[in-house]
Amino acid sequence: VSGALLMLLFLADIFLTILYARAGTGLLAPTWNRMVWRALRVLAGRRRGALLSFAGPLIVILLIGFWALGLTLGAALIIQPELGGAIRPSSGEASTDIVTALLVAGNSLSIVGGGDYAPHSTATRLVFLANSLIGASVLSMVLSYLVQVYAALRERNALALTVDLMSDGTGEASEMLARLMPDGDASETVSGLDNLVHALAEVKEAHHFYPLLFYFRFHDPLYSVSRTCFVLLDLTMLIDHALDRRRYGAIGRSAATTSLHRGALLLLQTLDRHFATARTPGADAAQAWQDRQSYMAAVQKLAYRGIATRAEGADGYASARRTWEPIVCRVAAAMGYDMAEIDTRRTENPPQSRGVE
């Protein structure tokens, strides 16, 4: 009975993780993954960037091993009482210890099979048949799941690289906005933002369906979800507060801008809700001053690139940032990044502008 219950527990965990596919719904996997992640963070110490870059693949391997061990142990508890009786070797005496039971259980779950022990009753034959079906089904599901996880990881990296390329590798939203509006021409801006919304929605849903994506951390911070979302949220803030509303107000009111802001925030909230993030202190006066300085630098850069701007939106920009910047800090810290790697804005003034409206 205990063996059957243990197998049902692990099968339910596999079902909720792979087939039901919703973040935070697993019975054992979420806790197991967090324990492994925390252990890796402790072991990483100061070299967290190098070691945590292997966290995703290691957690995948250890999770598969965890499931395999749980199913094997459950099957062994069912098989052990029958060793030497209904389950026995073709020749010689049968060993009835737990190690033998684990070996027989592993062979019965394996699609390869093998081993000297065989069932000799209808009930034990059915047990072996059920084990072989469970082993084959779980293996095929896990392999299919891993293919989907790595496909989603590629899409996430593609979005991150797209955002980085659109900012000319700077990670600055002001540079990205200037390139979306060359010489003040906003005719293609909304369509460019709309393409980002589509890619962002796919990445958000991928993290909702495949929680293992949470633990894939790349050494280069440009591939971090925190930086991607930071740039996109800062971009929407500049559109709302830095652009001249008489000339570019339609961009701020477009579905593309609002969806981009909402999608980036939803992705961060998904990570914050289902990942072990740490609480962070609120913004202080120095941070608010830095945000205003960053806003003014962005306004001057945009104006120099021929884009009509407004200088009086600094307070609104700084205030709006306080609604989402803390969650970026929490997610970045949980993934082992410093905010200096995520927030790459520069506050120095660009060349003399052509004028600010």
RACOR-V970691 format. One record per backbone hydrogen bond with DSSP energy under -0.5 kcal/mol. NH is the residue of the N-H (numbers start at 1). CO is the residue of the C=O. E is the energy in kcal/mol with one decimal. If there is no record, write none. Layout:
BEGIN
<<NH | CO | E> <NH | CO | E>>
END
This chain:
BEGIN
<<5 | 1 | -2.5> <6 | 2 | -2.2> <7 | 3 | -2.3> <8 | 4 | -2.3> <9 | 5 | -2.3> <10 | 6 | -2.1> <11 | 7 | -2.6> <12 | 8 | -2.4> <13 | 9 | -1.9> <14 | 10 | -2.4> <15 | 11 | -2.6> <16 | 12 | -2.6> <17 | 13 | -2.1> <18 | 14 | -2.8> <19 | 14 | -0.6> <19 | 15 | -1.2> <20 | 15 | -3.0> <21 | 16 | -0.7> <22 | 16 | -0.7> <23 | 208 | -1.3> <25 | 22 | -1.7> <32 | 28 | -2.5> <33 | 29 | -3.0> <34 | 30 | -2.1> <35 | 31 | -2.2> <36 | 32 | -2.2> <37 | 33 | -2.5> <38 | 34 | -2.6> <39 | 35 | -2.2> <40 | 36 | -2.3> <41 | 37 | -2.2> <42 | 38 | -2.1> <43 | 39 | -2.3> <44 | 40 | -2.2> <45 | 41 | -1.4> <47 | 44 | -1.7> <48 | 45 | -0.6> <51 | 47 | -1.8> <52 | 48 | -2.6> <53 | 49 | -0.7> <54 | 51 | -1.9> <55 | 52 | -1.2> <56 | 215 | -0.5> <58 | 54 | -2.2> <59 | 55 | -2.9> <60 | 56 | -2.1> <61 | 57 | -2.3> <62 | 58 | -2.8> <63 | 59 | -2.4> <64 | 60 | -2.2> <65 | 61 | -2.4> <66 | 62 | -2.4> <67 | 63 | -2.5> <68 | 64 | -2.7> <69 | 65 | -2.7> <70 | 66 | -2.3> <71 | 67 | -2.5> <72 | 68 | -2.3> <73 | 69 | -2.8> <74 | 70 | -2.2> <75 | 71 | -2.5> <76 | 72 | -2.5> <77 | 73 | -2.1> <78 | 74 | -1.2> <79 | 75 | -2.3> <80 | 76 | -2.9> <81 | 77 | -0.5> <82 | 79 | -1.8> <83 | 79 | -0.6> <83 | 80 | -1.4> <84 | 87 | -2.6> <85 | 82 | -2.0> <85 | 87 | -0.5> <87 | 82 | -2.4> <88 | 86 | -0.5> <88 | 118 | -1.6> <90 | 116 | -0.9> <101 | 97 | -1.9> <102 | 98 | -2.6> <103 | 99 | -2.2> <104 | 100 | -2.7> <105 | 101 | -2.6> <106 | 102 | -2.7> <107 | 103 | -2.1> <108 | 104 | -2.2> <109 | 105 | -2.0> <110 | 106 | -1.6> <118 | 88 | -1.8> <120 | 86 | -2.9> <125 | 121 | -2.3> <126 | 122 | -2.1> <127 | 123 | -1.9> <128 | 124 | -2.5> <129 | 125 | -2.5> <130 | 126 | -2.8> <131 | 127 | -2.6> <132 | 128 | -2.3> <133 | 129 | -2.2> <134 | 130 | -2.7> <135 | 131 | -2.9> <136 | 132 | -2.3> <137 | 133 | -2.4> <138 | 134 | -2.8> <139 | 135 | -2.1> <140 | 136 | -2.1> <141 | 137 | -2.3> <142 | 138 | -2.6> <143 | 139 | -2.3> <144 | 140 | -2.1> <145 | 141 | -2.4> <146 | 142 | -2.5> <147 | 143 | -1.8> <148 | 144 | -1.8> <149 | 145 | -2.4> <150 | 146 | -2.4> <151 | 147 | -1.8> <152 | 148 | -2.4> <153 | 149 | -2.1> <154 | 150 | -1.9> <155 | 151 | -1.8> <156 | 152 | -2.3> <157 | 153 | -2.4> <158 | 154 | -2.3> <159 | 155 | -2.2> <160 | 156 | -2.3> <161 | 157 | -2.7> <162 | 158 | -2.2> <163 | 159 | -2.4> <164 | 160 | -2.2> <165 | 161 | -2.8> <166 | 162 | -2.4> <167 | 163 | -1.0> <168 | 165 | -1.7> <169 | 164 | -3.3> <170 | 167 | -1.6> <176 | 172 | -1.7> <177 | 173 | -2.8> <178 | 174 | -2.2> <179 | 175 | -1.7> <180 | 176 | -1.6> <181 | 177 | -1.1> <182 | 179 | -0.5> <183 | 305 | -0.5> <184 | 181 | -2.2> <185 | 182 | -2.0> <186 | 184 | -0.7> <189 | 186 | -0.7> <190 | 186 | -0.6> <192 | 188 | -2.0> <193 | 189 | -2.3> <194 | 190 | -2.4> <195 | 191 | -1.8> <196 | 192 | -1.3> <197 | 193 | -2.0> <198 | 194 | -1.9> <199 | 195 | -1.7> <200 | 196 | -2.7> <201 | 197 | -2.5> <202 | 198 | -1.6> <203 | 199 | -1.9> <204 | 200 | -2.6> <205 | 201 | -2.3> <206 | 202 | -1.9> <207 | 203 | -1.9> <208 | 204 | -1.3> <209 | 205 | -2.3> <210 | 206 | -2.8> <211 | 209 | -0.5> <213 | 210 | -2.2> <214 | 211 | -1.9> <215 | 212 | -1.4> <216 | 213 | -1.5> <217 | 52 | -0.6> <217 | 215 | -1.0> <221 | 219 | -0.6> <223 | 220 | -1.8> <224 | 221 | -1.8> <228 | 224 | -2.0> <229 | 225 | -2.7> <230 | 226 | -2.4> <231 | 227 | -2.6> <232 | 228 | -2.2> <233 | 229 | -2.8> <234 | 230 | -2.6> <235 | 231 | -2.3> <236 | 232 | -2.0> <237 | 233 | -1.9> <238 | 234 | -2.2> <239 | 235 | -2.2> <240 | 236 | -2.1> <241 | 237 | -2.4> <242 | 238 | -2.6> <243 | 238 | -1.2> <244 | 308 | -2.2> <248 | 244 | -2.9> <249 | 245 | -1.3> <251 | 248 | -1.2> <252 | 248 | -1.1> <253 | 249 | -1.6> <254 | 250 | -0.6> <254 | 251 | -0.8> <258 | 254 | -1.9> <259 | 255 | -2.6> <260 | 256 | -2.1> <261 | 257 | -2.1> <262 | 258 | -2.5> <263 | 259 | -3.0> <264 | 260 | -2.1> <265 | 261 | -2.0> <266 | 262 | -2.5> <267 | 263 | -2.1> <268 | 264 | -2.0> <269 | 265 | -2.4> <270 | 266 | -2.2> <271 | 267 | -1.9> <272 | 268 | -2.7> <273 | 269 | -2.3> <274 | 270 | -1.8> <275 | 271 | -1.3> <277 | 275 | -2.2> <278 | 330 | -0.5> <288 | 284 | -2.1> <289 | 285 | -2.4> <290 | 286 | -2.2> <291 | 287 | -2.4> <292 | 288 | -2.1> <293 | 289 | -2.4> <294 | 290 | -2.6> <295 | 291 | -2.3> <296 | 292 | -2.4> <297 | 293 | -2.3> <298 | 294 | -2.3> <299 | 295 | -2.6> <300 | 296 | -2.3> <301 | 297 | -2.1> <302 | 298 | -2.6> <303 | 299 | -2.5> <304 | 300 | -2.2> <305 | 301 | -1.3> <306 | 303 | -1.7> <307 | 302 | -2.1> <310 | 242 | -2.1> <313 | 310 | -0.6> <314 | 311 | -0.7> <317 | 313 | -2.4> <318 | 314 | -2.6> <319 | 315 | -2.4> <320 | 316 | -2.4> <321 | 317 | -2.0> <322 | 318 | -1.0> <323 | 320 | -1.4> <324 | 321 | -1.3> <325 | 321 | -2.9> <328 | 324 | -1.3> <329 | 325 | -2.2> <330 | 326 | -2.1> <331 | 327 | -2.3> <332 | 328 | -2.6> <333 | 329 | -2.4> <334 | 330 | -2.3> <335 | 331 | -1.7> <336 | 333 | -1.3> <337 | 332 | -2.9> <341 | 338 | -1.5> <342 | 338 | -0.8> <343 | 339 | -3.6> <344 | 342 | -1.0>>
END
